[in-house]
């Protein structure tokens, strides 16, 4: 069983441009490439898990996300082990995607699917995100979690760790994995 790090995409790995599938507009957050490379080099599987309600809302097709994945690989200088996204949104305008699902974060479906397909040990894995839904999805899957940024008094999920940025998060994961 392999260990993995799951990254939320928008607001965590890249600057958040709502509903963007234009690779030319994708800009990594500071230190993102270095963090992903460091984890990959240390033997971690790395995955992107992202809610993409723009598919259900009719803003873009799910196939448009291939160019986003390719751009993330290029910008990070590595090959991600997987790119998992939820195209669903219950009140969307595209009927086949306007349904309740088990994959939309804060549910754990994307992480569970990756674990099945890649033989991952979720108890030794991590979820990194910038919102409560990312933290909750990771915890529901049995992962340790890191919130990037700051929390506020309305944040109800218990948080394993908080990091200022991805570089700090990667270092924390590597330190904690040495301790075990």
Secondary structure in CASP SS format (residue, H / E / C, confidence):
PFRMAT SS
TARGET T0000
AUTHOR 0000-0000-0000
METHOD secondary structure of the structure
MODEL  1
X C 1.00
X E 1.00
X C 1.00
X E 1.00
X E 1.00
X E 1.00
X E 1.00
X C 1.00
X C 1.00
X E 1.00
X C 1.00
X C 1.00
X C 1.00
X E 1.00
X C 1.00
X C 1.00
X C 1.00
X C 1.00
X C 1.00
X C 1.00
X C 1.00
X C 1.00
X H 1.00
X H 1.00
X H 1.00
X C 1.00
X C 1.00
X E 1.00
X C 1.00
X C 1.00
X C 1.00
X H 1.00
X H 1.00
X H 1.00
X H 1.00
X H 1.00
X H 1.00
X H 1.00
X H 1.00
X H 1.00
X H 1.00
X C 1.00
X C 1.00
X C 1.00
X E 1.00
X E 1.00
X E 1.00
X E 1.00
X E 1.00
X E 1.00
X E 1.00
X C 1.00
X C 1.00
X C 1.00
X C 1.00
X C 1.00
X C 1.00
X C 1.00
X C 1.00
X C 1.00
X C 1.00
X H 1.00
X H 1.00
X H 1.00
X H 1.00
X H 1.00
X H 1.00
X H 1.00
X H 1.00
X H 1.00
X H 1.00
X H 1.00
X H 1.00
X H 1.00
X H 1.00
X H 1.00
X C 1.00
X C 1.00
X C 1.00
X C 1.00
X C 1.00
X E 1.00
X E 1.00
X E 1.00
X E 1.00
X E 1.00
X C 1.00
X C 1.00
X C 1.00
X C 1.00
X C 1.00
X C 1.00
X C 1.00
X C 1.00
X H 1.00
X H 1.00
X H 1.00
X C 1.00
X C 1.00
X C 1.00
X C 1.00
X C 1.00
X C 1.00
X C 1.00
X C 1.00
X C 1.00
X C 1.00
X C 1.00
X H 1.00
X H 1.00
X H 1.00
X H 1.00
X H 1.00
X H 1.00
X H 1.00
X H 1.00
X H 1.00
X H 1.00
X C 1.00
X E 1.00
X C 1.00
X H 1.00
X H 1.00
X H 1.00
X C 1.00
X E 1.00
X E 1.00
X E 1.00
X E 1.00
X C 1.00
X C 1.00
X H 1.00
X H 1.00
X H 1.00
X H 1.00
X H 1.00
X H 1.00
X H 1.00
X H 1.00
X H 1.00
X H 1.00
X C 1.00
X C 1.00
X E 1.00
X E 1.00
X E 1.00
X E 1.00
X E 1.00
X C 1.00
X C 1.00
X C 1.00
X C 1.00
X C 1.00
X C 1.00
X C 1.00
X C 1.00
X C 1.00
X C 1.00
X C 1.00
X C 1.00
X E 1.00
X E 1.00
X E 1.00
X C 1.00
X C 1.00
X H 1.00
X H 1.00
X H 1.00
X H 1.00
X H 1.00
X H 1.00
X H 1.00
X H 1.00
X H 1.00
X H 1.00
X H 1.00
X H 1.00
X H 1.00
X C 1.00
X C 1.00
END
